[in-house]
Amino acid sequence: MNIQKIHHVAYRCKDAKQTVEWYGKYLDMKFILAIAENEVPSTKAPDPYMHVFLDAGNGNVLAFFELPTQPPMGRDPNTPEWTQHLALQVESLDALMDAKARLEAGGISVLGPTDHTIFKSIYFFDPSGHRLELCANTGTPKMARMLDEAKWDMLNEWAVTKKAPQHARWMHDGSYAGE
């Protein structure tokens, strides 16, 4: 099998209309499709839903389900809120900072930019409480090679020790020497 691409990623939302409008206003995502049923096609469960699809650019689709008959949505209480997030790439640092300004002008709290050496990012939450990250790449081919060469050693060390391997510590400690 050869996966061609991610067709769509779906999350639950509190309000489908609010979600479509918010993602359009703050992230310029176009509303491309709505599907609504009173019965789940795959399971045949009687569970009315609104399923909305947004254009996330370059063939990527972000989708949401509003489920009005289900208990209120929550989070996994055992997972820190910073862990589960959707990271979206923007074209430049200028675009990242413009997005930050637009979000903050709308009263949305934004963390960052955070410098990850190979990209800079900002973090914020959508109206349903999903954590989002916008990223602008800043890495070099040398950095990509260094990370590629270390990935298996890092993963194998982690599998044994469950402690952070130091192979790519340069990403956050300021020790990267440059090209």
C-alpha positions as CSV (number, residue, x, y, z in Angstrom):
1,M,0.0,0.0,0.0
2,N,1.2,3.5,-0.7
3,I,-0.7,6.2,1.2
4,Q,-1.2,9.2,-1.2
5,K,-2.0,11.9,1.4
6,I,-4.2,12.5,4.4
7,H,-7.7,12.9,3.0
8,H,-8.9,14.9,6.1
9,V,-8.4,15.1,9.8
10,A,-11.5,15.4,11.9
11,Y,-12.1,16.8,15.4
12,R,-15.2,17.4,17.4
13,C,-16.4,21.0,17.8
14,K,-18.9,22.7,20.1
15,D,-20.6,24.7,17.3
16,A,-20.2,24.0,13.6
17,K,-21.2,27.5,12.4
18,Q,-18.9,29.2,15.0
19,T,-16.1,26.9,14.0
20,V,-16.4,27.5,10.2
21,E,-16.6,31.3,10.8
22,W,-13.7,31.3,13.2
23,Y,-11.3,29.3,11.0
24,G,-12.3,31.5,8.1
25,K,-11.7,34.8,10.0
26,Y,-8.5,33.9,11.7
27,L,-6.8,31.3,9.5
28,D,-8.3,32.1,6.1
29,M,-9.7,28.6,5.6
30,K,-12.5,28.3,3.1
31,F,-15.7,26.3,4.0
32,I,-15.8,23.6,1.3
33,L,-18.3,21.0,2.4
34,A,-21.1,20.2,4.9
35,I,-22.5,16.7,5.5
36,A,-25.3,16.1,8.0
37,E,-27.1,12.9,8.9
38,N,-29.3,11.6,11.7
39,E,-27.6,8.2,11.5
40,V,-23.9,7.4,11.4
41,P,-23.2,5.8,8.0
42,S,-20.6,3.4,9.3
43,T,-22.2,2.1,12.5
44,K,-25.9,3.0,11.8
45,A,-26.1,4.5,15.3
46,P,-28.9,7.1,15.6
47,D,-26.6,10.1,16.3
48,P,-27.4,13.3,14.4
49,Y,-24.3,15.3,13.4
50,M,-23.1,18.2,11.3
51,H,-19.7,17.4,9.6
52,V,-18.0,20.5,8.2
53,F,-14.9,20.6,6.0
54,L,-12.4,23.4,5.6
55,D,-9.7,24.0,3.1
56,A,-6.3,24.0,4.9
57,G,-4.3,24.6,1.7
58,N,-2.4,22.4,-0.7
59,G,-5.1,19.7,-0.7
60,N,-5.2,19.5,3.1
61,V,-8.7,19.3,4.6
62,L,-9.6,20.0,8.3
63,A,-13.0,18.7,9.3
64,F,-15.2,19.0,12.4
65,F,-18.2,17.2,13.8
66,E,-20.8,18.9,15.9
67,L,-22.6,16.2,18.0
68,P,-25.6,17.9,19.7
69,T,-27.0,14.8,21.4
70,Q,-23.7,13.7,23.0
71,P,-22.3,14.8,26.4
72,P,-20.2,18.0,26.3
73,M,-16.8,17.5,24.8
74,G,-13.8,17.3,27.1
75,R,-10.1,16.5,27.0
76,D,-8.1,13.5,28.2
77,P,-7.4,14.6,31.8
78,N,-4.2,12.6,31.8
79,T,-2.6,14.4,28.8
80,P,-1.2,17.9,29.3
81,E,-3.0,20.4,27.1
82,W,0.2,21.3,25.2
83,T,0.5,17.8,23.9
84,Q,-2.4,17.3,21.6
85,H,-2.4,20.0,18.9
86,L,-2.6,20.6,15.2
87,A,0.4,22.3,13.7
88,L,-0.2,24.3,10.5
89,Q,2.7,25.7,8.3
90,V,2.6,29.3,7.1
91,E,4.8,30.6,4.3
92,S,7.1,33.0,6.2
93,L,8.0,34.6,9.5
94,D,6.2,37.7,8.4
95,A,3.0,35.6,7.8
96,L,3.5,34.1,11.3
97,M,3.7,37.5,12.9
98,D,0.8,38.8,10.9
99,A,-1.3,35.8,12.1
100,K,-0.3,36.5,15.7
101,A,-1.4,40.1,15.4
102,R,-4.7,39.2,13.8
103,L,-5.4,36.6,16.5
104,E,-4.5,39.0,19.4
105,A,-6.6,41.8,17.8
106,G,-9.5,39.3,18.0
107,G,-8.9,38.8,21.8
108,I,-7.2,35.4,21.4
109,S,-4.3,34.7,23.7
110,V,-1.2,33.7,21.7
111,L,1.9,32.1,23.1
112,G,5.1,32.8,21.2
113,P,6.8,32.9,18.9
114,T,8.8,30.0,20.2
115,D,12.1,29.4,18.5
116,H,12.6,25.6,17.7
117,T,15.7,26.4,15.6
118,I,14.3,24.6,12.6
119,F,11.0,26.5,12.8
120,K,9.4,29.2,14.8
121,S,5.8,28.8,16.1
122,I,2.9,30.4,17.9
123,Y,0.3,28.6,20.0
124,F,-3.4,29.4,20.7
125,F,-6.8,27.7,21.2
126,D,-9.8,27.6,18.9
127,P,-13.3,28.2,20.3
128,S,-13.8,24.4,21.0
129,G,-10.5,24.3,23.0
130,H,-8.3,22.6,20.4
131,R,-4.7,23.8,20.6
132,L,-3.3,25.1,17.4
133,E,0.2,25.9,16.3
134,L,1.3,28.0,13.4
135,C,4.8,27.3,12.2
136,A,7.3,29.1,9.8
137,N,10.3,27.0,8.8
138,T,13.7,28.4,9.5
139,G,15.8,25.3,9.2
140,T,18.7,24.6,6.8
141,P,19.6,21.6,4.8
142,K,22.4,20.9,7.3
143,M,20.0,20.9,10.2
144,A,17.7,18.5,8.3
145,R,20.6,16.1,7.6
146,M,21.7,16.2,11.3
147,L,18.2,15.4,12.5
148,D,17.8,12.6,9.9
149,E,21.1,11.0,10.9
150,A,20.2,11.0,14.6
151,K,16.5,9.9,14.4
152,W,16.9,6.2,14.8
153,D,19.6,6.4,17.5
154,M,17.4,8.8,19.4
155,L,14.3,6.6,19.1
156,N,16.2,3.5,20.1
157,E,17.8,5.2,23.1
158,W,14.4,6.5,24.2
159,A,12.8,3.1,23.9
160,V,15.3,1.7,26.4
161,T,15.7,4.7,28.8
162,K,12.6,6.8,28.5
163,K,14.9,9.8,29.0
164,A,15.4,12.5,26.4
165,P,18.4,11.6,24.2
166,Q,20.8,14.5,23.7
167,H,21.5,14.0,20.0
168,A,19.4,17.1,18.9
169,R,19.7,19.2,22.1
170,W,21.2,21.9,19.9
171,M,17.6,22.7,18.7
172,H,16.7,24.3,22.1
173,D,20.0,25.0,23.9
174,G,21.6,27.6,21.6
175,S,24.6,25.4,20.8
176,Y,24.0,25.0,17.0
177,A,27.2,26.2,15.3
178,G,25.6,27.0,11.9
179,E,26.4,25.9,8.4
